[in-house]
Amino acid sequence: METVPQHCIDRFRQKFGQYPSIIELEYDSIENFDKLTSRSYTIWHKSVFRDKGIEFIEKYIEYDATGIHFFYEKIGENKLKLFILTTTDRQSVAEFTINNLIKAKNGNNKQRTSRENE
């Protein structure tokens, strides 16, 4: 899938009375994303059962009740195609969230590198 499913867009529009602005990015740390959204509300998901248990393939999450939702599709072992759906007045919060994701990923990379060098 290359876009946000229509039912997610419809849900967003029902809740906020407007179509979402969408920011798209690839993110290569499912672990960091799961930490960021651990207290968020999962609205919908598509999953498969594998040897290790249930694995989420797609997920639609209410991150911020005031206008930020995430939809992601898993596109690799530890990689997500991430769509941030936001109201136009929450754009700066969405950008702040992206910066936090990048910082979390870079922080983990630095920790991993320092452990490897020991």
PDB file as gemmi writes it, atoms N, CA and C in Angstrom:
CRYST1    1.000    1.000    1.000  90.00  90.00  90.00 P 1                      
ATOM      1  N   MET A   1       0.846  -1.168   0.000  1.00  0.00           N  
ATOM      2  CA  MET A   1       0.000   0.000   0.000  1.00  0.00           C  
ATOM      3  C   MET A   1       0.896   1.237   0.000  1.00  0.00           C  
ATOM      4  N   GLU A   2       0.505   2.228  -0.745  1.00  0.00           N  
ATOM      5  CA  GLU A   2       1.329   3.431  -0.842  1.00  0.00           C  
ATOM      6  C   GLU A   2       0.651   4.661  -0.275  1.00  0.00           C  
ATOM      7  N   THR A   3      -0.583   4.515   0.180  1.00  0.00           N  
ATOM      8  CA  THR A   3      -1.298   5.656   0.747  1.00  0.00           C  
ATOM      9  C   THR A   3      -2.063   5.203   1.983  1.00  0.00           C  
ATOM     10  N   VAL A   4      -2.674   6.158   2.623  1.00  0.00           N  
ATOM     11  CA  VAL A   4      -3.491   5.885   3.797  1.00  0.00           C  
ATOM     12  C   VAL A   4      -4.835   5.319   3.325  1.00  0.00           C  
ATOM     13  N   PRO A   5      -5.301   4.230   3.939  1.00  0.00           N  
ATOM     14  CA  PRO A   5      -6.604   3.680   3.538  1.00  0.00           C  
ATOM     15  C   PRO A   5      -7.731   4.711   3.709  1.00  0.00           C  
ATOM     16  N   GLN A   6      -8.706   4.633   2.837  1.00  0.00           N  
ATOM     17  CA  GLN A   6      -9.809   5.594   2.856  1.00  0.00           C  
ATOM     18  C   GLN A   6     -10.558   5.577   4.187  1.00  0.00           C  
ATOM     19  N   HIS A   7     -10.702   4.402   4.800  1.00  0.00           N  
ATOM     20  CA  HIS A   7     -11.453   4.356   6.060  1.00  0.00           C  
ATOM     21  C   HIS A   7     -10.730   5.125   7.176  1.00  0.00           C  
ATOM     22  N   CYS A   8      -9.404   5.213   7.114  1.00  0.00           N  
ATOM     23  CA  CYS A   8      -8.657   6.011   8.100  1.00  0.00           C  
ATOM     24  C   CYS A   8      -8.878   7.502   7.848  1.00  0.00           C  
ATOM     25  N   ILE A   9      -8.857   7.898   6.591  1.00  0.00           N  
ATOM     26  CA  ILE A   9      -9.120   9.291   6.240  1.00  0.00           C  
ATOM     27  C   ILE A   9     -10.545   9.675   6.640  1.00  0.00           C  
ATOM     28  N   ASP A  10     -11.499   8.775   6.381  1.00  0.00           N  
ATOM     29  CA  ASP A  10     -12.895   9.034   6.753  1.00  0.00           C  
ATOM     30  C   ASP A  10     -13.048   9.191   8.260  1.00  0.00           C  
ATOM     31  N   ARG A  11     -12.371   8.345   9.012  1.00  0.00           N  
ATOM     32  CA  ARG A  11     -12.433   8.430  10.482  1.00  0.00           C  
ATOM     33  C   ARG A  11     -11.866   9.762  10.979  1.00  0.00           C  
ATOM     34  N   PHE A  12     -10.734  10.158  10.404  1.00  0.00           N  
ATOM     35  CA  PHE A  12     -10.126  11.433  10.767  1.00  0.00           C  
ATOM     36  C   PHE A  12     -11.086  12.585  10.445  1.00  0.00           C  
ATOM     37  N   ARG A  13     -11.675  12.542   9.264  1.00  0.00           N  
ATOM     38  CA  ARG A  13     -12.587  13.613   8.836  1.00  0.00           C  
ATOM     39  C   ARG A  13     -13.813  13.686   9.740  1.00  0.00           C  
ATOM     40  N   GLN A  14     -14.342  12.535  10.147  1.00  0.00           N  
ATOM     41  CA  GLN A  14     -15.490  12.522  11.060  1.00  0.00           C  
ATOM     42  C   GLN A  14     -15.129  13.163  12.398  1.00  0.00           C  
ATOM     43  N   LYS A  15     -13.939  12.857  12.891  1.00  0.00           N  
ATOM     44  CA  LYS A  15     -13.536  13.357  14.206  1.00  0.00           C  
ATOM     45  C   LYS A  15     -13.224  14.858  14.193  1.00  0.00           C  
ATOM     46  N   PHE A  16     -12.536  15.330  13.163  1.00  0.00           N  
ATOM     47  CA  PHE A  16     -12.041  16.706  13.155  1.00  0.00           C  
ATOM     48  C   PHE A  16     -12.772  17.638  12.190  1.00  0.00           C  
ATOM     49  N   GLY A  17     -13.679  17.091  11.389  1.00  0.00           N  
ATOM     50  CA  GLY A  17     -14.461  17.930  10.488  1.00  0.00           C  
ATOM     51  C   GLY A  17     -13.683  18.464   9.299  1.00  0.00           C  
ATOM     52  N   GLN A  18     -12.551  17.882   9.002  1.00  0.00           N  
ATOM     53  CA  GLN A  18     -11.735  18.294   7.862  1.00  0.00           C  
ATOM     54  C   GLN A  18     -10.883  17.125   7.395  1.00  0.00           C  
ATOM     55  N   TYR A  19     -10.470  17.195   6.140  1.00  0.00           N  
ATOM     56  CA  TYR A  19      -9.549  16.182   5.642  1.00  0.00           C  
ATOM     57  C   TYR A  19      -8.178  16.411   6.266  1.00  0.00           C  
ATOM     58  N   PRO A  20      -7.422  15.352   6.469  1.00  0.00           N  
ATOM     59  CA  PRO A  20      -6.105  15.525   7.091  1.00  0.00           C  
ATOM     60  C   PRO A  20      -5.060  16.054   6.121  1.00  0.00           C  
ATOM     61  N   SER A  21      -4.135  16.820   6.666  1.00  0.00           N  
ATOM     62  CA  SER A  21      -2.875  17.074   5.981  1.00  0.00           C  
ATOM     63  C   SER A  21      -2.020  15.849   6.281  1.00  0.00           C  
ATOM     64  N   ILE A  22      -1.243  15.388   5.315  1.00  0.00           N  
ATOM     65  CA  ILE A  22      -0.503  14.135   5.488  1.00  0.00           C  
ATOM     66  C   ILE A  22       0.981  14.366   5.238  1.00  0.00           C  
ATOM     67  N   ILE A  23       1.784  13.928   6.201  1.00  0.00           N  
ATOM     68  CA  ILE A  23       3.238  13.945   6.073  1.00  0.00           C  
ATOM     69  C   ILE A  23       3.677  12.486   5.965  1.00  0.00           C  
ATOM     70  N   GLU A  24       4.476  12.191   4.973  1.00  0.00           N  
ATOM     71  CA  GLU A  24       4.914  10.820   4.722  1.00  0.00           C  
ATOM     72  C   GLU A  24       6.419  10.714   4.937  1.00  0.00           C  
ATOM     73  N   LEU A  25       6.845   9.650   5.630  1.00  0.00           N  
ATOM     74  CA  LEU A  25       8.272   9.400   5.787  1.00  0.00           C  
ATOM     75  C   LEU A  25       8.523   7.916   6.016  1.00  0.00           C  
ATOM     76  N   GLU A  26       9.753   7.513   5.798  1.00  0.00           N  
ATOM     77  CA  GLU A  26      10.175   6.157   6.148  1.00  0.00           C  
ATOM     78  C   GLU A  26      10.954   6.248   7.445  1.00  0.00           C  
ATOM     79  N   TYR A  27      10.710   5.271   8.299  1.00  0.00           N  
ATOM     80  CA  TYR A  27      11.347   5.284   9.618  1.00  0.00           C  
ATOM     81  C   TYR A  27      11.876   3.890   9.892  1.00  0.00           C  
ATOM     82  N   ASP A  28      13.135   3.797  10.277  1.00  0.00           N  
ATOM     83  CA  ASP A  28      13.757   2.484  10.394  1.00  0.00           C  
ATOM     84  C   ASP A  28      14.040   2.051  11.830  1.00  0.00           C  
ATOM     85  N   SER A  29      13.069   2.284  12.701  1.00  0.00           N  
ATOM     86  CA  SER A  29      13.164   1.751  14.057  1.00  0.00           C  
ATOM     87  C   SER A  29      11.760   1.526  14.617  1.00  0.00           C  
ATOM     88  N   ILE A  30      11.241   0.343  14.386  1.00  0.00           N  
ATOM     89  CA  ILE A  30       9.919   0.003  14.906  1.00  0.00           C  
ATOM     90  C   ILE A  30       9.921   0.084  16.429  1.00  0.00           C  
ATOM     91  N   GLU A  31      11.016  -0.317  17.041  1.00  0.00           N  
ATOM     92  CA  GLU A  31      11.130  -0.278  18.505  1.00  0.00           C  
ATOM     93  C   GLU A  31      10.937   1.140  19.041  1.00  0.00           C  
ATOM     94  N   ASN A  32      11.615   2.116  18.445  1.00  0.00           N  
ATOM     95  CA  ASN A  32      11.475   3.508  18.883  1.00  0.00           C  
ATOM     96  C   ASN A  32      10.066   4.034  18.636  1.00  0.00           C  
ATOM     97  N   PHE A  33       9.485   3.671  17.501  1.00  0.00           N  
ATOM     98  CA  PHE A  33       8.128   4.120  17.208  1.00  0.00           C  
ATOM     99  C   PHE A  33       7.139   3.528  18.208  1.00  0.00           C  
ATOM    100  N   ASP A  34       7.311   2.250  18.535  1.00  0.00           N  
ATOM    101  CA  ASP A  34       6.436   1.608  19.519  1.00  0.00           C  
ATOM    102  C   ASP A  34       6.552   2.276  20.892  1.00  0.00           C  
ATOM    103  N   LYS A  35       7.762   2.689  21.261  1.00  0.00           N  
ATOM    104  CA  LYS A  35       7.943   3.412  22.535  1.00  0.00           C  
ATOM    105  C   LYS A  35       7.209   4.742  22.513  1.00  0.00           C  
ATOM    106  N   LEU A  36       7.347   5.471  21.411  1.00  0.00           N  
ATOM    107  CA  LEU A  36       6.700   6.776  21.288  1.00  0.00           C  
ATOM    108  C   LEU A  36       5.180   6.649  21.378  1.00  0.00           C  
ATOM    109  N   THR A  37       4.625   5.593  20.827  1.00  0.00           N  
ATOM    110  CA  THR A  37       3.167   5.438  20.765  1.00  0.00           C  
ATOM    111  C   THR A  37       2.618   4.465  21.800  1.00  0.00           C  
ATOM    112  N   SER A  38       3.417   4.095  22.780  1.00  0.00           N  
ATOM    113  CA  SER A  38       2.989   3.072  23.743  1.00  0.00           C  
ATOM    114  C   SER A  38       1.741   3.455  24.533  1.00  0.00           C  
ATOM    115  N   ARG A  39       1.509   4.727  24.719  1.00  0.00           N  
ATOM    116  CA  ARG A  39       0.319   5.171  25.464  1.00  0.00           C  
ATOM    117  C   ARG A  39      -0.777   5.696  24.546  1.00  0.00           C  
ATOM    118  N   SER A  40      -0.604   5.494  23.269  1.00  0.00           N  
ATOM    119  CA  SER A  40      -1.573   5.964  22.288  1.00  0.00           C  
ATOM    120  C   SER A  40      -2.670   4.927  22.079  1.00  0.00           C  
ATOM    121  N   TYR A  41      -3.758   5.380  21.488  1.00  0.00           N  
ATOM    122  CA  TYR A  41      -4.921   4.528  21.247  1.00  0.00           C  
ATOM    123  C   TYR A  41      -4.866   3.948  19.835  1.00  0.00           C  
ATOM    124  N   THR A  42      -4.853   2.626  19.729  1.00  0.00           N  
ATOM    125  CA  THR A  42      -4.896   1.979  18.423  1.00  0.00           C  
ATOM    126  C   THR A  42      -6.348   1.923  17.958  1.00  0.00           C  
ATOM    127  N   ILE A  43      -6.617   2.549  16.841  1.00  0.00           N  
ATOM    128  CA  ILE A  43      -7.966   2.588  16.288  1.00  0.00           C  
ATOM    129  C   ILE A  43      -8.230   1.345  15.442  1.00  0.00           C  
ATOM    130  N   TRP A  44      -7.231   0.940  14.669  1.00  0.00           N  
ATOM    131  CA  TRP A  44      -7.399  -0.182  13.731  1.00  0.00           C  
ATOM    132  C   TRP A  44      -6.035  -0.784  13.448  1.00  0.00           C  
ATOM    133  N   HIS A  45      -6.008  -2.085  13.171  1.00  0.00           N  
ATOM    134  CA  HIS A  45      -4.756  -2.713  12.736  1.00  0.00           C  
ATOM    135  C   HIS A  45      -5.032  -3.921  11.865  1.00  0.00           C  
ATOM    136  N   LYS A  46      -4.029  -4.252  11.085  1.00  0.00           N  
ATOM    137  CA  LYS A  46      -4.019  -5.462  10.273  1.00  0.00           C  
ATOM    138  C   LYS A  46      -2.784  -6.227  10.723  1.00  0.00           C  
ATOM    139  N   SER A  47      -2.957  -7.499  11.057  1.00  0.00           N  
ATOM    140  CA  SER A  47      -1.827  -8.261  11.586  1.00  0.00           C  
ATOM    141  C   SER A  47      -1.821  -9.667  10.998  1.00  0.00           C  
ATOM    142  N   VAL A  48      -0.698 -10.339  11.185  1.00  0.00           N  
ATOM    143  CA  VAL A  48      -0.546 -11.741  10.793  1.00  0.00           C  
ATOM    144  C   VAL A  48       0.047 -12.494  11.973  1.00  0.00           C  
ATOM    145  N   PHE A  49      -0.225 -13.771  12.013  1.00  0.00           N  
ATOM    146  CA  PHE A  49       0.358 -14.606  13.058  1.00  0.00           C  
ATOM    147  C   PHE A  49       1.577 -15.304  12.484  1.00  0.00           C  
ATOM    148  N   ARG A  50       2.718 -15.130  13.136  1.00  0.00           N  
ATOM    149  CA  ARG A  50       3.975 -15.768  12.718  1.00  0.00           C  
ATOM    150  C   ARG A  50       4.503 -16.597  13.889  1.00  0.00           C  
ATOM    151  N   ASP A  51       5.664 -17.187  13.717  1.00  0.00           N  
ATOM    152  CA  ASP A  51       6.258 -18.034  14.755  1.00  0.00           C  
ATOM    153  C   ASP A  51       6.401 -17.313  16.088  1.00  0.00           C  
ATOM    154  N   LYS A  52       6.734 -16.036  16.045  1.00  0.00           N  
ATOM    155  CA  LYS A  52       6.964 -15.262  17.271  1.00  0.00           C  
ATOM    156  C   LYS A  52       5.675 -14.694  17.860  1.00  0.00           C  
ATOM    157  N   GLY A  53       4.551 -14.900  17.204  1.00  0.00           N  
ATOM    158  CA  GLY A  53       3.275 -14.374  17.670  1.00  0.00           C  
ATOM    159  C   GLY A  53       2.674 -13.430  16.653  1.00  0.00           C  
ATOM    160  N   ILE A  54       1.812 -12.543  17.128  1.00  0.00           N  
ATOM    161  CA  ILE A  54       1.148 -11.605  16.235  1.00  0.00           C  
ATOM    162  C   ILE A  54       2.100 -10.481  15.837  1.00  0.00           C  
ATOM    163  N   GLU A  55       2.131 -10.202  14.551  1.00  0.00           N  
ATOM    164  CA  GLU A  55       2.968  -9.129  14.013  1.00  0.00           C  
ATOM    165  C   GLU A  55       2.059  -8.137  13.299  1.00  0.00           C  
ATOM    166  N   PHE A  56       2.170  -6.873  13.663  1.00  0.00           N  
ATOM    167  CA  PHE A  56       1.367  -5.840  13.026  1.00  0.00           C  
ATOM    168  C   PHE A  56       1.958  -5.490  11.674  1.00  0.00           C  
ATOM    169  N   ILE A  57       1.124  -5.497  10.648  1.00  0.00           N  
ATOM    170  CA  ILE A  57       1.532  -5.147   9.292  1.00  0.00           C  
ATOM    171  C   ILE A  57       1.143  -3.705   8.983  1.00  0.00           C  
ATOM    172  N   GLU A  58      -0.052  -3.326   9.424  1.00  0.00           N  
ATOM    173  CA  GLU A  58      -0.539  -1.964   9.280  1.00  0.00           C  
ATOM    174  C   GLU A  58      -1.222  -1.567  10.580  1.00  0.00           C  
ATOM    175  N   LYS A  59      -1.158  -0.289  10.892  1.00  0.00           N  
ATOM    176  CA  LYS A  59      -1.765   0.173  12.138  1.00  0.00           C  
ATOM    177  C   LYS A  59      -2.185   1.635  11.987  1.00  0.00           C  
ATOM    178  N   TYR A  60      -3.352   1.956  12.546  1.00  0.00           N  
ATOM    179  CA  TYR A  60      -3.852   3.327  12.577  1.00  0.00           C  
ATOM    180  C   TYR A  60      -4.003   3.724  14.039  1.00  0.00           C  
ATOM    181  N   ILE A  61      -3.302   4.795  14.440  1.00  0.00           N  
ATOM    182  CA  ILE A  61      -3.155   5.154  15.852  1.00  0.00           C  
ATOM    183  C   ILE A  61      -3.568   6.609  16.075  1.00  0.00           C  
ATOM    184  N   GLU A  62      -4.316   6.829  17.150  1.00  0.00           N  
ATOM    185  CA  GLU A  62      -4.574   8.200  17.595  1.00  0.00           C  
ATOM    186  C   GLU A  62      -3.458   8.556  18.562  1.00  0.00           C  
ATOM    187  N   TYR A  63      -2.531   9.377  18.105  1.00  0.00           N  
ATOM    188  CA  TYR A  63      -1.390   9.770  18.934  1.00  0.00           C  
ATOM    189  C   TYR A  63      -1.751  10.932  19.846  1.00  0.00           C  
ATOM    190  N   ASP A  64      -2.448  11.883  19.293  1.00  0.00           N  
ATOM    191  CA  ASP A  64      -2.809  13.090  20.018  1.00  0.00           C  
ATOM    192  C   ASP A  64      -4.281  13.372  19.712  1.00  0.00           C  
ATOM    193  N   ALA A  65      -5.116  13.381  20.722  1.00  0.00           N  
ATOM    194  CA  ALA A  65      -6.560  13.550  20.533  1.00  0.00           C  
ATOM    195  C   ALA A  65      -6.923  14.910  19.950  1.00  0.00           C  
ATOM    196  N   THR A  66      -5.984  15.829  19.925  1.00  0.00           N  
ATOM    197  CA  THR A  66      -6.280  17.160  19.396  1.00  0.00           C  
ATOM    198  C   THR A  66      -5.920  17.305  17.926  1.00  0.00           C  
ATOM    199  N   GLY A  67      -5.488  16.235  17.273  1.00  0.00           N  
ATOM    200  CA  GLY A  67      -5.286  16.355  15.830  1.00  0.00           C  
ATOM    201  C   GLY A  67      -4.091  15.677  15.213  1.00  0.00           C  
ATOM    202  N   ILE A  68      -3.509  14.665  15.857  1.00  0.00           N  
ATOM    203  CA  ILE A  68      -2.410  13.930  15.227  1.00  0.00           C  
ATOM    204  C   ILE A  68      -2.692  12.428  15.307  1.00  0.00           C  
ATOM    205  N   HIS A  69      -2.759  11.820  14.119  1.00  0.00           N  
ATOM    206  CA  HIS A  69      -2.923  10.377  14.010  1.00  0.00           C  
ATOM    207  C   HIS A  69      -1.770   9.829  13.178  1.00  0.00           C  
ATOM    208  N   PHE A  70      -1.436   8.568  13.402  1.00  0.00           N  
ATOM    209  CA  PHE A  70      -0.417   7.876  12.606  1.00  0.00           C  
ATOM    210  C   PHE A  70      -1.061   6.704  11.883  1.00  0.00           C  
ATOM    211  N   PHE A  71      -0.639   6.491  10.654  1.00  0.00           N  
ATOM    212  CA  PHE A  71      -0.914   5.237   9.960  1.00  0.00           C  
ATOM    213  C   PHE A  71       0.440   4.737   9.504  1.00  0.00           C  
ATOM    214  N   TYR A  72       0.706   3.454   9.745  1.00  0.00           N  
ATOM    215  CA  TYR A  72       1.950   2.910   9.214  1.00  0.00           C  
ATOM    216  C   TYR A  72       1.734   1.563   8.570  1.00  0.00           C  
ATOM    217  N   GLU A  73       2.652   1.286   7.659  1.00  0.00           N  
ATOM    218  CA  GLU A  73       2.734  -0.014   7.013  1.00  0.00           C  
ATOM    219  C   GLU A  73       4.164  -0.508   7.213  1.00  0.00           C  
ATOM    220  N   LYS A  74       4.301  -1.717   7.687  1.00  0.00           N  
ATOM    221  CA  LYS A  74       5.632  -2.305   7.852  1.00  0.00           C  
ATOM    222  C   LYS A  74       6.153  -2.668   6.466  1.00  0.00           C  
ATOM    223  N   ILE A  75       7.362  -2.172   6.127  1.00  0.00           N  
ATOM    224  CA  ILE A  75       7.915  -2.412   4.789  1.00  0.00           C  
ATOM    225  C   ILE A  75       9.253  -3.145   4.828  1.00  0.00           C  
ATOM    226  N   GLY A  76       9.682  -3.553   6.000  1.00  0.00           N  
ATOM    227  CA  GLY A  76      10.934  -4.282   6.143  1.00  0.00           C  
ATOM    228  C   GLY A  76      11.018  -4.852   7.543  1.00  0.00           C  
ATOM    229  N   GLU A  77      12.084  -5.556   7.829  1.00  0.00           N  
ATOM    230  CA  GLU A  77      12.245  -6.188   9.138  1.00  0.00           C  
ATOM    231  C   GLU A  77      12.088  -5.196  10.284  1.00  0.00           C  
ATOM    232  N   ASN A  78      12.678  -4.029  10.137  1.00  0.00           N  
ATOM    233  CA  ASN A  78      12.583  -3.013  11.186  1.00  0.00           C  
ATOM    234  C   ASN A  78      12.298  -1.639  10.578  1.00  0.00           C  
ATOM    235  N   LYS A  79      11.485  -1.617   9.511  1.00  0.00           N  
ATOM    236  CA  LYS A  79      11.263  -0.371   8.777  1.00  0.00           C  
ATOM    237  C   LYS A  79       9.769  -0.138   8.560  1.00  0.00           C  
ATOM    238  N   LEU A  80       9.363   1.120   8.710  1.00  0.00           N  
ATOM    239  CA  LEU A  80       7.970   1.517   8.547  1.00  0.00           C  
ATOM    240  C   LEU A  80       7.833   2.581   7.476  1.00  0.00           C  
ATOM    241  N   LYS A  81       6.757   2.513   6.736  1.00  0.00           N  
ATOM    242  CA  LYS A  81       6.304   3.640   5.915  1.00  0.00           C  
ATOM    243  C   LYS A  81       5.285   4.329   6.805  1.00  0.00           C  
ATOM    244  N   LEU A  82       5.595   5.530   7.251  1.00  0.00           N  
ATOM    245  CA  LEU A  82       4.808   6.226   8.253  1.00  0.00           C  
ATOM    246  C   LEU A  82       4.107   7.427   7.638  1.00  0.00           C  
ATOM    247  N   PHE A  83       2.817   7.541   7.928  1.00  0.00           N  
ATOM    248  CA  PHE A  83       2.017   8.678   7.490  1.00  0.00           C  
ATOM    249  C   PHE A  83       1.497   9.376   8.739  1.00  0.00           C  
ATOM    250  N   ILE A  84       1.758  10.653   8.836  1.00  0.00           N  
ATOM    251  CA  ILE A  84       1.245  11.440   9.951  1.00  0.00           C  
ATOM    252  C   ILE A  84       0.078  12.256   9.415  1.00  0.00           C  
ATOM    253  N   LEU A  85      -1.093  12.003   9.972  1.00  0.00           N  
ATOM    254  CA  LEU A  85      -2.295  12.731   9.595  1.00  0.00           C  
ATOM    255  C   LEU A  85      -2.521  13.803  10.647  1.00  0.00           C  
ATOM    256  N   THR A  86      -2.692  15.026  10.206  1.00  0.00           N  
ATOM    257  CA  THR A  86      -2.815  16.119  11.157  1.00  0.00           C  
ATOM    258  C   THR A  86      -3.762  17.192  10.647  1.00  0.00           C  
ATOM    259  N   THR A  87      -4.330  17.934  11.565  1.00  0.00           N  
ATOM    260  CA  THR A  87      -5.079  19.125  11.169  1.00  0.00           C  
ATOM    261  C   THR A  87      -4.061  20.201  10.820  1.00  0.00           C  
ATOM    262  N   THR A  88      -4.473  21.158  10.032  1.00  0.00           N  
ATOM    263  CA  THR A  88      -3.524  22.170   9.570  1.00  0.00           C  
ATOM    264  C   THR A  88      -2.944  22.990  10.718  1.00  0.00           C  
ATOM    265  N   ASP A  89      -3.713  23.173  11.777  1.00  0.00           N  
ATOM    266  CA  ASP A  89      -3.201  23.965  12.895  1.00  0.00           C  
ATOM    267  C   ASP A  89      -2.270  23.176  13.813  1.00  0.00           C  
ATOM    268  N   ARG A  90      -2.096  21.882  13.583  1.00  0.00           N  
ATOM    269  CA  ARG A  90      -1.203  21.042  14.398  1.00  0.00           C  
ATOM    270  C   ARG A  90       0.068  20.662  13.634  1.00  0.00           C  
ATOM    271  N   GLN A  91       0.323  21.313  12.526  1.00  0.00           N  
ATOM    272  CA  GLN A  91       1.487  21.002  11.686  1.00  0.00           C  
ATOM    273  C   GLN A  91       2.797  21.110  12.461  1.00  0.00           C  
ATOM    274  N   SER A  92       2.954  22.143  13.266  1.00  0.00           N  
ATOM    275  CA  SER A  92       4.207  22.319  14.011  1.00  0.00           C  
ATOM    276  C   SER A  92       4.387  21.208  15.048  1.00  0.00           C  
ATOM    277  N   VAL A  93       3.298  20.708  15.622  1.00  0.00           N  
ATOM    278  CA  VAL A  93       3.382  19.594  16.571  1.00  0.00           C  
ATOM    279  C   VAL A  93       3.811  18.324  15.839  1.00  0.00           C  
ATOM    280  N   ALA A  94       3.308  18.142  14.634  1.00  0.00           N  
ATOM    281  CA  ALA A  94       3.713  16.991  13.830  1.00  0.00           C  
ATOM    282  C   ALA A  94       5.206  17.046  13.520  1.00  0.00           C  
ATOM    283  N   GLU A  95       5.698  18.224  13.171  1.00  0.00           N  
ATOM    284  CA  GLU A  95       7.135  18.384  12.898  1.00  0.00           C  
ATOM    285  C   GLU A  95       7.961  18.130  14.153  1.00  0.00           C  
ATOM    286  N   PHE A  96       7.497  18.590  15.294  1.00  0.00           N  
ATOM    287  CA  PHE A  96       8.165  18.337  16.574  1.00  0.00           C  
ATOM    288  C   PHE A  96       8.223  16.832  16.849  1.00  0.00           C  
ATOM    289  N   THR A  97       7.130  16.128  16.564  1.00  0.00           N  
ATOM    290  CA  THR A  97       7.080  14.673  16.758  1.00  0.00           C  
ATOM    291  C   THR A  97       8.078  13.967  15.847  1.00  0.00           C  
ATOM    292  N   ILE A  98       8.187  14.415  14.610  1.00  0.00           N  
ATOM    293  CA  ILE A  98       9.164  13.834  13.680  1.00  0.00           C  
ATOM    294  C   ILE A  98      10.575  14.043  14.218  1.00  0.00           C  
ATOM    295  N   ASN A  99      10.858  15.231  14.707  1.00  0.00           N  
ATOM    296  CA  ASN A  99      12.189  15.494  15.277  1.00  0.00           C  
ATOM    297  C   ASN A  99      12.464  14.595  16.477  1.00  0.00           C  
ATOM    298  N   ASN A 100      11.455  14.336  17.299  1.00  0.00           N  
ATOM    299  CA  ASN A 100      11.626  13.416  18.428  1.00  0.00           C  
ATOM    300  C   ASN A 100      11.907  11.997  17.953  1.00  0.00           C  
ATOM    301  N   LEU A 101      11.245  11.563  16.903  1.00  0.00           N  
ATOM    302  CA  LEU A 101      11.520  10.238  16.333  1.00  0.00           C  
ATOM    303  C   LEU A 101      12.966  10.148  15.844  1.00  0.00           C  
ATOM    304  N   ILE A 102      13.415  11.185  15.171  1.00  0.00           N  
ATOM    305  CA  ILE A 102      14.791  11.202  14.651  1.00  0.00           C  
ATOM    306  C   ILE A 102      15.798  11.199  15.801  1.00  0.00           C  
ATOM    307  N   LYS A 103      15.541  12.010  16.827  1.00  0.00           N  
ATOM    308  CA  LYS A 103      16.438  12.028  17.986  1.00  0.00           C  
ATOM    309  C   LYS A 103      16.489  10.678  18.676  1.00  0.00           C  
ATOM    310  N   ALA A 104      15.337  10.031  18.835  1.00  0.00           N  
ATOM    311  CA  ALA A 104      15.296   8.712  19.484  1.00  0.00           C  
ATOM    312  C   ALA A 104      16.081   7.690  18.675  1.00  0.00           C  
ATOM    313  N   LYS A 105      15.932   7.737  17.360  1.00  0.00           N  
ATOM    314  CA  LYS A 105      16.665   6.806  16.497  1.00  0.00           C  
ATOM    315  C   LYS A 105      18.158   7.067  16.579  1.00  0.00           C  
ATOM    316  N   ASN A 106      18.554   8.332  16.505  1.00  0.00           N  
ATOM    317  CA  ASN A 106      19.981   8.679  16.573  1.00  0.00           C  
ATOM    318  C   ASN A 106      20.569   8.338  17.935  1.00  0.00           C  
ATOM    319  N   GLY A 107      19.803   8.521  18.985  1.00  0.00           N  
ATOM    320  CA  GLY A 107      20.255   8.151  20.327  1.00  0.00           C  
ATOM    321  C   GLY A 107      20.508   6.670  20.443  1.00  0.00           C  
ATOM    322  N   ASN A 108      19.612   5.858  19.876  1.00  0.00           N  
ATOM    323  CA  ASN A 108      19.810   4.407  19.903  1.00  0.00           C  
ATOM    324  C   ASN A 108      21.013   4.001  19.072  1.00  0.00           C  
ATOM    325  N   ASN A 109      21.222   4.667  17.934  1.00  0.00           N  
ATOM    326  CA  ASN A 109      22.389   4.346  17.102  1.00  0.00           C  
ATOM    327  C   ASN A 109      23.682   4.657  17.842  1.00  0.00           C  
ATOM    328  N   LYS A 110      23.726   5.775  18.586  1.00  0.00           N  
ATOM    329  CA  LYS A 110      24.923   6.135  19.346  1.00  0.00           C  
ATOM    330  C   LYS A 110      25.187   5.124  20.457  1.00  0.00           C  
ATOM    331  N   GLN A 111      24.125   4.691  21.146  1.00  0.00           N  
ATOM    332  CA  GLN A 111      24.283   3.704  22.217  1.00  0.00           C  
ATOM    333  C   GLN A 111      24.783   2.381  21.652  1.00  0.00           C  
ATOM    334  N   ARG A 112      24.212   1.967  20.512  1.00  0.00           N  
ATOM    335  CA  ARG A 112      24.604   0.715  19.887  1.00  0.00           C  
ATOM    336  C   ARG A 112      26.066   0.774  19.465  1.00  0.00           C  
ATOM    337  N   THR A 113      26.499   1.884  18.871  1.00  0.00           N  
ATOM    338  CA  THR A 113      27.884   2.047  18.422  1.00  0.00           C  
ATOM    339  C   THR A 113      28.846   2.016  19.584  1.00  0.00           C  
ATOM    340  N   SER A 114      28.506   2.696  20.690  1.00  0.00           N  
ATOM    341  CA  SER A 114      29.412   2.716  21.837  1.00  0.00           C  
ATOM    342  C   SER A 114      29.522   1.326  22.463  1.00  0.00           C  
ATOM    343  N   ARG A 115      28.447   0.553  22.473  1.00  0.00           N  
ATOM    344  CA  ARG A 115      28.513  -0.825  23.009  1.00  0.00           C  
ATOM    345  C   ARG A 115      29.362  -1.712  22.104  1.00  0.00           C  
ATOM    346  N   GLU A 116      29.259  -1.496  20.800  1.00  0.00           N  
ATOM    347  CA  GLU A 116      30.036  -2.297  19.859  1.00  0.00           C  
ATOM    348  C   GLU A 116      31.523  -1.997  19.976  1.00  0.00           C  
ATOM    349  N   ASN A 117      31.885  -0.768  20.343  1.00  0.00           N  
ATOM    350  CA  ASN A 117      33.293  -0.370  20.442  1.00  0.00           C  
ATOM    351  C   ASN A 117      33.939  -0.838  21.746  1.00  0.00           C  
ATOM    352  N   GLU A 118      33.155  -1.259  22.702  1.00  0.00           N  
ATOM    353  CA  GLU A 118      33.723  -1.692  24.002  1.00  0.00           C  
ATOM    354  C   GLU A 118      34.387  -3.052  23.893  1.00  0.00           C  
TER     355      GLU A 118                                                      
END                                                                             
